[in-house]
Amino acid sequence: MTKPGLHRDPEWLRRKYWDEGLSALEMGVLCGVHPDTVRWNMRYCGIPSRTLAEAAIVAIPKHTGKNNHFYGKKHTEHTKSLMSRPRKVKRKNLMIEDRIFRSIIFKSKRWHMTDETKRKLIDANTGRPGYWTGKTIPQKTRDKIAAKMSGRKSSTWNGGSSYLPYPPSWTSELKRLIRKRDGRCMICGTTERRLGVHHIDYDKNNTNPQNLLALCSVCHGWTNHNRNYWRCFCEKVVRQTKSTPAFQDDRLLREIGGTE
Ligand SMILES: [Zn+2]
């Protein structure tokens, strides 16, 4: 039986978490909310969470011996081979937790909210401060993060291509014409945000108009990760839009100064 609203009660949260030793998942199941919601509310109420060492002490009696759901069972060879692969442990644990939560909660009625419940929730939450409301990261911390994550230490470091110069053919006039040709972000289609010009093959020296696309600032940010994916994606966009009047506009192409 679920008890709605309990996850908002600091007393209840403190008692269940610290006195009774329940996990966020178990508490979430008790009141029918996602474990992340429980964690968020605990942070919001100023209730500290367990350190890894404390968590281990709580978890060991719960999951060892006959209490372990796997007690007396054995993994198959196939599962063992899967388990020996390296993987991202934290993410996997969170995914497992999510699956357990869903398998329990989807069966209960509370998951399927009526319109009235939704309206009540909106009323209750409107104007409620979020975790970052009124908070900023101090400049000193920002500098520290930047020192740890920028340049060579970045996961997207590709040998320092951003320090390489652009060729003389890369002019603001060329960029203006590309923006004029495309007229919108070629990934999301927006015209609201400022448009930048993207090199499909990530080669700064290739200023062939067929290699350039107008992208909004948000989508342009996306294209810096997963480069192979975005290269294929943008090539597909070009293939699809090649036959449109703007791409075929001879005058525009002459203005740009390059044809295939
Ligand atoms: Zn966009």
Boltz pocket constraint, residues with backbone or C-beta under 6 A from the ligand:
constraints:
  - pocket:
      binder: B
      contacts: [[A, 185], [A, 186], [A, 187], [A, 188], [A, 189], [A, 190], [A, 215], [A, 216], [A, 217], [A, 218], [A, 219], [A, 220]]
      max_distance: 6.0
